[in-house]
Each structure stands twice: as C-alpha cells, then as structure tokens.
Amino acid sequence: MSTSRGAGASSPVNGKQGNDWDTRRKRKIADITHALGASPVDVAALRRMAISEGGLLTDELRRQVWPRLLNVPPHVLERQPETVEREDNKDYNQVLLDVQRSLRRFPPGMPDEQREGLQEELINIILLVLKRNTQLHYYQGYHDIVVTFLLVLGEHLATALVEKLSTHHLRDFMDPTMDNTKHILNYLMPIIERVNPEVHDFMQQAEVGTVFALSWLITWFGHVLSDFRHVVRLYDFFLACHPLMPIYFAAVIVLHREEEVLECECDMAMVHHLLSQIPQDLPYETLISRAGDLFVQFPPSELAREAASHDSMAASTFKDFDLASTQQRPDSVLRRRRRQKQAALERSAAAAATAVASVAQPSAARRFVRLAVMGLTVALGAAALAVVNSALEWAPKLDFFP
C-alpha cells in the first residue's frame, strides 16, 4: 500500500524559497547520493547531512539513509513478514485503543479505506516488535513514533527499523517501570540551568517539574507537532545523533520561550499549562543548531551527576503525573498539589522567604555562563561535526545507561 504524502513532505522546514535554496538543495541531494554510493557507504557524511539544514529533504532519501543511520544490516531488511496472534496478546487492546485515537497523525484528506489499512499495518508492526523482543514493554506514545516510520518507509522497512530503534534509542522507555525515563527527563533542568539560570530558578520556584516534556521525549515530538514535515525533520536529526539529543531539543524549546515563561504567573499549574502547549511556528532549524551546540558545550557525561541528584525531586512529580493520567485532568491535579504546597509554605514562612530570596539572586558567575552560551553562533559548523563524532562513538553499542 502506498504511503506517499506528496511533494510537500520535502519542503524546507523554515519555508526558504528562491534560487539559492534550490541550488543548495540540489547540491545536498547529490552529496547524499554520493555518500550512499560510496564503498563502503559514508555513514559519517550521511549523519552530517541529516543534521545540517533541511535534513534528508525527501522521503525517498530517508528510505535509503535511515537504515544506514540505525546500522540495520541487509539480512534484517530482507526478513520475511510474520503474523501475530492478536486476540490473546496482552498488549493488543491498549495498542488498538491508541491506534484508533491516532487519526490526526495521518495526512489530512487521506481516504478512510487507506487510513484504516495503515492503522492495521501500524498494529502489526507494534505487536510484531513486541513479540520478537519479549523484554520490551509497550507504552502509550510508542505508536506515535511507529506511525512516523510507517508513513515514511512502508510496513516492511518500518518494522525492521522500529525494532532496532526500540532495542536501542527507545530501550529505556520500554522498561517495566518509568525509572529510566524519569532519569532521562532529569537532564532537562541542568541543561536549562547552564544556559539560563533565571528561567531555571523560576521553574524551580513554580515547582513545575519536567512532566510537561514527557510526551515530547517518549514520542520524539511526534505527538505534539501537527506538521509532519517538522516531525520527520526532527527524526533525521535524532537518528543521526546521540540517544539523549531529544532532551537537549526539549531544553532549547523552553529556552526559546524565555519571555513567555518569565511573564507567566509563578504557579505550578500555569507554568505547566504554558509549557505543555508547543507553538507550531518554531524556528526548527535554529533550534536544531542550538541543541547541537548545547550537546557539545554540556555533554551528558558532564550533566550525569546533576541528573542523578534530581531523582528524588522527580519522584513526587511523577506521582502527580500518574494521578493526572488516571483522571485525565492534569491541571486540576497540579492546582491541588500547588494548594497543598502553599499550605506547607505558610507554616514555615520564614524559611520560605529565605529560599525565595536565594532563588531571586542568581550568582554573577551563573549569569556569565548564560551570556557566554547565548552568544554562541547558531551555525552548526564544528558543533555538527562533534555531534556526529559522538554519534559514531556510541553507535556500535548504544548502551548509554549502564
């Protein structure tokens, strides 16, 4: 079944037009084709192309390059499809519900018959990957990633790549518990603190936590972005980089919205609501560049200790998330928790006043860090090369949480 989404899928993300872009686009396509035709295939060059402006440009190129970025061997791509029993499958009912709710992830105007066929293929891919890898546990949001691969690659190729992705990049999300997912989220605040202590301290004072970014992380932003071009552009970037790159991209979205955040009422529910709503007109290429820069400036190894120290802080936040998920009313849960916190603060007003005063006065040294990082160029340049080199270092093992 054809899954082509039309010519619009290859349009540049930031709407660049004119002869200059056309010339650079043609040159990039030629460079990608040359890297694919090299013997052996120049994977490092393909990673650079996936990271740099416009990404891989077309779904036709993605079908050739994404398997190389994930190092999926030819014999896996040639594996014959299998059938999966649905009725006795422990995940089938939840997968079916999630897939039935995924209508907006398919191209607008797609005939119902074609969409329903793709939804059946989506269920097949998910159940087959879980059948082959019994150590993996399905989570809500997984289907948002799988459907992206299905629409770009078709069922057969998507199955092979999703299986590799699930046992590597997404492995921590597919544990029986959310402990490793929480740990990855814990990198968010240290990144923000390095770049903008004022935003970090404001968010800490609001006690907003990191739950607002959970759906961004576990769906690779597929669930929250309405334009499929933006989604596949980010997938180009993430597939070419370190598995933690999505959390760096989450950080640059928050940093990009600095003014909105600081103008918001310093209240858990208000800040959570603001940050949960991602603007659809973000400057994606600029943010991708900045995420690459921050990864080079503040690599995961530098942030690991701080991320681990946030574990206890995250635990209470995720209790709120579990309750919110059950009740489908996250704002009411957050407001209730805020009122409880406020009552506790009133019982220790003096201590709270001291804490607020310290929050309001970031040190001069931290301000210096902010100015230095904000002054970085948005051009990828050396940053892209460093990100690629890092990607190549972890690519054979992809074991980023020993």
URLINQUI-V936908 format. One line per field, one symbol per residue. ss: DSSP state (@ for helix, = for strand, . for the rest). phi: phi as a letter, one per 30 degrees, with the letter a starting at -180 (. if undefined). burial: + if it has 16 or more other ideal C-beta (glycine too) atoms within 10 Angstrom, else -. Layout:
ss = ???
phi = ???
burial = ???
This chain:
ss = ......@@@@........@@@@@@@@@@@@@@@@@@@.....@@@@@@@@@.......@@@@@@@@@@@....@@@@..............@@@@@@@@@..@@@......@@@@@@@@@@@@@@@@@@@@@.........@@@@@@@@@@@@.@@@@@@@@@@@@....@@@@....@@@@@@@.@@@@@@@@@.@@@@@@@@@@....@@@@@@@@.........@@@@@@@@@@@@.....@@@@@@@@@@@@.@@@@@@....@@@@@@@@@.......@@@@@@@@@@@@@@..@@@@@@@@@@.@@@@@@@@@@@@@@@@@..@@@@@@@@@@@@@@@@@..@@@@@@@@@@@....@@@@@@@@@@@......@@@@@@@@@@@@@@@.......
phi = .dbdcjdddcdddcidbjdddeddddddedddddddddbdedddddddddddeiicibdddddccedddchddedddcdddccbdcdcddcedddedddddceddcedideedddddddddddeddddddddbdddbdbdjeddddddddddciddddedddddddcbeceddcddccedddddedddddddddcbeddeddddddhdibeecdddddchiddccdcdeddddddeddddbdedeeddddddddddceddddddddbedddeddddcdddcddedddddddddddddbdeddceddddddedddeddddddeddddchbddddddddddddddddddbddddddddddddbdddddddedddddddddddhdddddddddddddedchccbd
burial = --+-+---++++++----------+--++-++--++-----++-+++++++++++++++-+++-++++++-+-----------+----+-++--++-++--+--+++-------+--++-++++++++++-----+-++++++++++++++++++-++++++++++++++++++---+--+++++++++++++++++++++++++++++++++++++++++++++--+++++++++++++++++++++++++++++++--+--+-+++++++++++-+---+-++-++++++++++++++--+--++--+---+--++-++-++-----+--+++-++--------------------+--+---+--++--+------+--++++++-++--++--+----
